[in-house]
Amino acid sequence: MKVKIFCEYDEPTNRYGFCEVPLEKRINNFIKDKKVIDIKYQTNISSYANRTFNGTDLIERALVMYKEYENE
């Protein structure tokens, strides 16, 4: 069994701060040729502040547990 961790910050973002390739699309592309055992999904909200801006970020992560298909 192998694992792969996906995080939205692993991808380049557009000028609005959103990932150019959505997490769902990245996961679906990755698993299309693998036998998926399980997928765990997590979101975290982080808050930050500085002198000029207060904000929050929603951080999405997914852990994919899979097996490679064996050559037949």
LUMNU-397223 format. One record per atom (N, C-alpha, C): residue in one letter; y, z, x. Coordinates in steps of 0.05 Angstrom, whole numbers, padded with zeros to 5 digits, always signed. Last residue first. Layout:
<nodes>
AYZX ...
</nodes>
This chain:
<nodes>
E-00138-00323-00007 E-00164-00328-00019 E-00178-00352-00007 N-00103-00271+00023 N-00109-00300+00023 N-00137-00304+00012 E-00080-00219-00020 E-00096-00228+00003 E-00101-00257+00000 Y-00016-00198-00035 Y-00039-00212-00044 Y-00054-00222-00019 E+00005-00133-00017 E+00007-00161-00012 E-00018-00174-00023 K+00025-00083-00062 K+00005-00093-00044 K+00009-00123-00041 Y+00077-00033-00072 Y+00063-00059-00077 Y+00041-00063-00056 M+00131-00001-00100 M+00106+00003-00086 M+00088-00021-00093 V+00199+00002-00094 V+00177-00015-00103 V+00153-00009-00086 L+00253+00037-00114 L+00231+00038-00095 L+00208+00023-00108 A+00323+00028-00121 A+00296+00024-00132 A+00276+00025-00109 R+00388+00051-00140 R+00367+00047-00120 R+00340+00043-00134 E+00458+00050-00150 E+00431+00044-00160 E+00412+00039-00137 I+00513+00089-00160 I+00496+00078-00139 I+00468+00074-00151 L+00576+00085-00182 L+00549+00087-00192 L+00531+00074-00172 D+00633+00122-00163 D+00615+00099-00158 D+00588+00105-00170 T+00700+00138-00180 T+00671+00145-00180 T+00656+00119-00175 G+00764+00161-00155 G+00745+00143-00167 G+00717+00153-00167 N+00832+00162-00139 N+00809+00177-00147 N+00789+00158-00160 F+00881+00148-00089 F+00861+00138-00109 F+00839+00159-00114 T+00915+00167-00050 T+00925+00147-00069 T+00905+00139-00091 R+00889+00206-00020 R+00917+00210-00028 R+00926+00191-00049 N+00824+00206-00049 N+00841+00207-00026 N+00870+00210-00036 A+00758+00219-00073 A+00787+00219-00077 A+00801+00218-00050 Y+00698+00208-00109 Y+00713+00209-00085 Y+00743+00209-00091 S+00632+00217-00134 S+00661+00217-00138 S+00674+00219-00111 S+00574+00183-00153 S+00588+00198-00133 S+00618+00195-00138 I+00515+00183-00189 I+00544+00180-00191 I+00557+00196-00169 N+00455+00147-00183 N+00471+00170-00175 N+00500+00164-00179 T+00393+00125-00208 T+00422+00122-00206 T+00435+00148-00199 Q+00330+00096-00195 Q+00347+00120-00195 Q+00376+00111-00194 Y+00262+00077-00206 Y+00291+00070-00207 Y+00307+00096-00209 K+00202+00054-00181 K+00217+00077-00188 K+00247+00070-00186 I+00145+00018-00196 I+00173+00015-00189 I+00187+00041-00199 D+00078+00004-00173 D+00098+00019-00189 D+00126+00013-00179 I+00048-00040-00155 I+00035-00015-00163 I+00053+00001-00181 V+00046-00109-00157 V+00063-00085-00159 V+00046-00062-00169 K+00029-00156-00114 K+00017-00140-00135 K+00032-00114-00136 K+00074-00212-00104 K+00061-00187-00096 K+00048-00173-00119 D+00109-00252-00114 D+00084-00259-00101 D+00069-00235-00090 K+00153-00228-00140 K+00139-00251-00153 K+00113-00259-00140 I+00183-00187-00118 I+00156-00181-00128 I+00140-00205-00139 F+00232-00210-00102 F+00214-00198-00082 F+00186-00195-00093 N+00255-00227-00150 N+00249-00247-00129 N+00229-00235-00109 N+00261-00177-00175 N+00244-00198-00187 N+00236-00219-00166 I+00299-00153-00140 I+00272-00141-00143 I+00253-00162-00154 R+00343-00187-00147 R+00332-00183-00120 R+00303-00172-00122 K+00353-00181-00202 K+00345-00207-00191 K+00332-00204-00163 E+00367-00127-00204 E+00344-00137-00219 E+00334-00163-00208 L+00415-00125-00174 L+00391-00111-00165 L+00366-00121-00178 P+00450-00187-00168 P+00443-00163-00182 P+00417-00151-00172 V+00488-00209-00116 V+00462-00214-00127 V+00453-00188-00141 E+00537-00187-00105 E+00536-00216-00111 E+00510-00223-00124 C+00558-00125-00131 C+00539-00140-00115 C+00539-00169-00124 F+00629-00112-00137 F+00602-00114-00149 F+00584-00131-00131 G+00681-00112-00119 G+00663-00090-00110 G+00635-00091-00122 Y+00712-00155-00129 Y+00714-00132-00147 Y+00696-00109-00140 R+00697-00193-00092 R+00724-00180-00089 R+00728-00157-00108 N+00628-00177-00083 N+00649-00195-00088 N+00676-00180-00086 T+00586-00154-00028 T+00599-00151-00054 T+00621-00172-00058 P+00520-00161+00001 P+00549-00165+00001 P+00561-00163-00027 E+00472-00107-00005 E+00480-00134-00010 E+00511-00137-00007 D+00461-00054-00002 D+00449-00071+00019 D+00458-00100+00017 Y+00480-00026-00044 Y+00498-00029-00021 Y+00486-00046+00001 E+00438-00021-00079 E+00459-00041-00085 E+00478-00045-00062 C+00375-00021-00050 C+00399-00006-00055 C+00421-00026-00060 F+00305-00016-00048 F+00328-00032-00054 F+00352-00014-00060 I+00250-00008-00007 I+00272+00006-00020 I+00295-00014-00024 K+00181-00017-00010 K+00207-00030-00004 K+00228-00015-00020 V+00116-00001+00015 V+00139+00005-00002 V+00164-00011+00008 K+00045-00014+00009 K+00070-00015+00023 K+00093-00008+00004 M-00023+00000+00017 M+00000+00000+00000 M+00025+00000+00018 
</nodes>
